């Protein structure tokens, strides 16, 4: 397993042994008979000023893991540390002063903004909630937030429906920045935007990170976007991290067959890869298994062309040298 970084002073958030199960069926006597394990024994950390990209197919548990990291849902087991201090058992009241350090930008910028409130009030709300500003100072801070995301001050009285998708996402980012957090979780923040607007928002996020040292957990299924913005990448499959490492290492020398298959599925319009318009690698077969009844051993074995009997019987641990680790019996050094 990767080296323990929870004691690292530069580590903003670290989770270990994190699990989340949801009951899905009951017996006649009210007892749970089946459960859906959405997150299964996850270890990862995010350093100060770093972007960790989290990728995987739909149903792999990415959004659930993101919400666990923010403690928006309670973990079934495991530990969550914010600046080295455990927070998984804290009550909502005890968590309240810590919330300003943990913010989120949602996938749908329109659904995440109150349509009845003007933008000025939306941005002022977190400043009031955390007692950061009031009166004239509050108005100045709202204008400063709009300037940071590239919007003019005269939009404060407009409502969400009066903006384009890209502008609405900039407002969502400004709202996340309001309490000056240390960690921002971005859950598919550009998937609903046009390609040209995506680039503008990604560049904005990079600029803000360079200026203030924010840490990002960037959840996406778009590998090109993840490669553009991330420092490290974690690949998730059926609730587990199957590979994690520096972004260039993951994209140039992937070790897990699932990572290879994801990269092989991405078209290369310029035809730079030797395999033609797509990268060489295994093709994904079938659908992701149900997390209610996952396969024994390695969860990916039912779709993996390299699977052996050991993959059926034994679940691989996440092991590796340096910063690049993989959970695969056949690819571990």
Helices and strands as residue ranges (DSSP letters): E 11-26, E 32-47, E 51-55, H 62-69, E 77-82, E 85-86, H 92-96, G 99-101, E 102-105, H 119-129, H 135-148, G 153-155, G 160-162, H 165-177, E 183-187, H 195-212, E 215-219, H 223-229, E 232-237, E 240-246, H 247-252, H 257-264, G 301-303, H 309-313, E 319-321, E 324-326
